[in-house]
Amino acid sequence: MKVPTRTLNNGLKIPTVGLGLWQVKDQETFVNAFDVAYKAGYRLFDSAQFYRNEQYIKASIQKLKLKREDLFITSKIAVNNFGYNKTKKSFDQTLDKIGSSYIDLMLLHFPVSILRKKSWMALEEYYESKKARSIGVSNYTIRHLEELKKYSKITPVINQVELHVFLQQPDLIKYCEDHNIKIEAYSPLAHGLPFDNRDIIKLAKKYNKSYAQIMLKFLLQLGLIIIPKSVTESRIIENITLFDFEIDAKDMNQLKKLNKDLRTCWNPTMVP
Ligand SMILES: NC(=O)c1ccc[n+]([C@@H]2O[C@H](COP(=O)([O-])OP(=O)(O)OC[C@H]3O[C@@H](n4cnc5c(N)ncnc54)[C@H](OP(=O)(O)O)[C@@H]3O)[C@@H](O)[C@H]2O)c1
């Protein structure tokens, strides 16, 4: 399956669907998931220093004999690696672990107070030296993005945030659209909450699709990039089989009504 791409503000193309890799802890499970995903058409893989599995990307590329340039690899600077020198040092360690001279996208994982500015400066340097093909942020609220705008030379290409049918963040989507920053929706399945919403069940029946596919397609139709995580073969395939149907405008509006500002992960709104 060929997955459509979106173009980032620096011209780089990113697939609209990627594989989330948080909590994929052992090499065998990781390489298996990578293999199934690659064969199903995934090219975007979302890791992080904090996940402690970046080294399995290198193992996957070697074992599956993949071409590095076919892949779009993301990682994130962990909170405990913030600060100018530590960000640079940990960035080099990431490159070493993934076995590549560059990464496609490096994000600041969280808007760590005070240190986030220095870390962003380090990312800009690594972008200029081409060790990162693009740089961005994660868990940034509008306030954090406004602050970043004051001192950054480079606009982040992406803000990766928790976003799903129960946490829709319309103001953040609008702000990012206006500033040419793409939103990448993490925990797009609400981090595995029970699939028991009656409206979504009804729509799944109507479109002859699964509950997960309705949740994911909703986000794609909002114009977002999604990175569902699964290590289960059938689900990995299901989560990318999204391009043979369209949710109509009336049903999109019904799904928009399900927003209840429900966070399943961290809450960055309190970070000064
Ligand atoms: N930047 C950040 O701070 C941040 C925070 C959280 C997540 N993320 C990224 O976003 C990715 C996705 O988020 P997430 O892992 O929190 O949660 P998610 O993708 O919303 O949900 C993953 C859970 O749903 C299950 N699942 C997946 N597909 C399914 C399907 N078709 N039917 C039924 N169940 C299904 C998975 O189980 P199985 O694996 O057992 O199949 C897993 O338990 C992460 O892996 C990570 O890459 C980033």
Ligand as a Chemical Component Dictionary entry (heavy atoms), coordinates in Angstrom:
data_LIG
# 
_chem_comp.id                   LIG 
_chem_comp.type                 NON-POLYMER 
_chem_comp.pdbx_formal_charge   0 
_chem_comp.three_letter_code    LIG 
# 
loop_
_chem_comp_atom.comp_id 
_chem_comp_atom.atom_id 
_chem_comp_atom.alt_atom_id 
_chem_comp_atom.type_symbol 
_chem_comp_atom.charge 
_chem_comp_atom.model_Cartn_x 
_chem_comp_atom.model_Cartn_y 
_chem_comp_atom.model_Cartn_z 
_chem_comp_atom.pdbx_ordinal 
LIG N1  N1  N 0  5.495  12.547 22.149 1  
LIG C1  C1  C 0  4.938  11.971 23.189 2  
LIG O1  O1  O 0  5.015  12.463 24.321 3  
LIG C2  C2  C 0  4.197  10.680 22.988 4  
LIG C3  C3  C 0  3.369  10.185 24.015 5  
LIG C4  C4  C 0  2.651  9.024  23.767 6  
LIG C5  C5  C 0  2.779  8.359  22.569 7  
LIG N2  N2  N 1  3.634  8.839  21.603 8  
LIG C6  C6  C 0  3.812  8.126  20.310 9  
LIG O2  O2  O 0  2.544  7.792  19.762 10 
LIG C7  C7  C 0  2.459  6.381  19.575 11 
LIG C8  C8  C 0  1.029  5.896  19.705 12 
LIG O3  O3  O 0  0.485  6.217  20.969 13 
LIG P1  P1  P 0  0.224  5.143  22.126 14 
LIG O4  O4  O 0  1.210  4.034  22.006 15 
LIG O5  O5  O -1 0.171  5.908  23.384 16 
LIG O6  O6  O 0  -1.257 4.638  21.911 17 
LIG P2  P2  P 0  -2.270 4.280  20.716 18 
LIG O7  O7  O 0  -1.565 4.134  19.424 19 
LIG O8  O8  O 0  -3.373 5.246  20.832 20 
LIG O9  O9  O 0  -2.807 2.866  21.228 21 
LIG C9  C9  C 0  -1.965 1.756  21.330 22 
LIG C10 C10 C 0  -2.750 0.627  22.013 23 
LIG O10 O10 O 0  -3.869 0.269  21.208 24 
LIG C11 C11 C 0  -3.756 -1.098 20.816 25 
LIG N3  N3  N 0  -4.180 -1.154 19.396 26 
LIG C12 C12 C 0  -3.485 -0.707 18.324 27 
LIG N4  N4  N 0  -4.189 -0.884 17.196 28 
LIG C13 C13 C 0  -5.349 -1.476 17.554 29 
LIG C14 C14 C 0  -6.479 -1.926 16.822 30 
LIG N5  N5  N 0  -6.541 -1.791 15.493 31 
LIG N6  N6  N 0  -7.489 -2.516 17.510 32 
LIG C15 C15 C 0  -7.438 -2.643 18.849 33 
LIG N7  N7  N 0  -6.392 -2.225 19.600 34 
LIG C16 C16 C 0  -5.353 -1.652 18.959 35 
LIG C17 C17 C 0  -2.304 -1.486 21.011 36 
LIG O11 O11 O 0  -2.185 -2.855 21.337 37 
LIG P3  P3  P 0  -1.106 -3.884 20.691 38 
LIG O12 O12 O 0  0.214  -3.181 20.537 39 
LIG O13 O13 O 0  -1.050 -4.966 21.735 40 
LIG O14 O14 O 0  -1.668 -4.361 19.394 41 
LIG C18 C18 C 0  -1.918 -0.616 22.202 42 
LIG O15 O15 O 0  -2.345 -1.207 23.404 43 
LIG C19 C19 C 0  3.435  5.845  20.617 44 
LIG O16 O16 O 0  3.777  4.501  20.403 45 
LIG C20 C20 C 0  4.571  6.814  20.462 46 
LIG O17 O17 O 0  5.330  6.511  19.313 47 
LIG C21 C21 C 0  4.318  9.998  21.791 48 
# 
loop_
_chem_comp_bond.comp_id 
_chem_comp_bond.atom_id_1 
_chem_comp_bond.atom_id_2 
_chem_comp_bond.value_order 
_chem_comp_bond.pdbx_ordinal 
LIG N1  C1  SING 1  
LIG C1  O1  DOUB 2  
LIG C1  C2  SING 3  
LIG C2  C3  SING 4  
LIG C2  C21 DOUB 5  
LIG C3  C4  DOUB 6  
LIG C4  C5  SING 7  
LIG C5  N2  DOUB 8  
LIG N2  C6  SING 9  
LIG N2  C21 SING 10 
LIG C6  O2  SING 11 
LIG C6  C20 SING 12 
LIG O2  C7  SING 13 
LIG C7  C8  SING 14 
LIG C7  C19 SING 15 
LIG C8  O3  SING 16 
LIG O3  P1  SING 17 
LIG P1  O4  DOUB 18 
LIG P1  O5  SING 19 
LIG P1  O6  SING 20 
LIG O6  P2  SING 21 
LIG P2  O7  DOUB 22 
LIG P2  O8  SING 23 
LIG P2  O9  SING 24 
LIG O9  C9  SING 25 
LIG C9  C10 SING 26 
LIG C10 O10 SING 27 
LIG C10 C18 SING 28 
LIG O10 C11 SING 29 
LIG C11 N3  SING 30 
LIG C11 C17 SING 31 
LIG N3  C12 SING 32 
LIG N3  C16 SING 33 
LIG C12 N4  DOUB 34 
LIG N4  C13 SING 35 
LIG C13 C14 SING 36 
LIG C13 C16 DOUB 37 
LIG C14 N5  SING 38 
LIG C14 N6  DOUB 39 
LIG N6  C15 SING 40 
LIG C15 N7  DOUB 41 
LIG N7  C16 SING 42 
LIG C17 O11 SING 43 
LIG C17 C18 SING 44 
LIG O11 P3  SING 45 
LIG P3  O12 DOUB 46 
LIG P3  O13 SING 47 
LIG P3  O14 SING 48 
LIG C18 O15 SING 49 
LIG C19 O16 SING 50 
LIG C19 C20 SING 51 
LIG C20 O17 SING 52 
# 
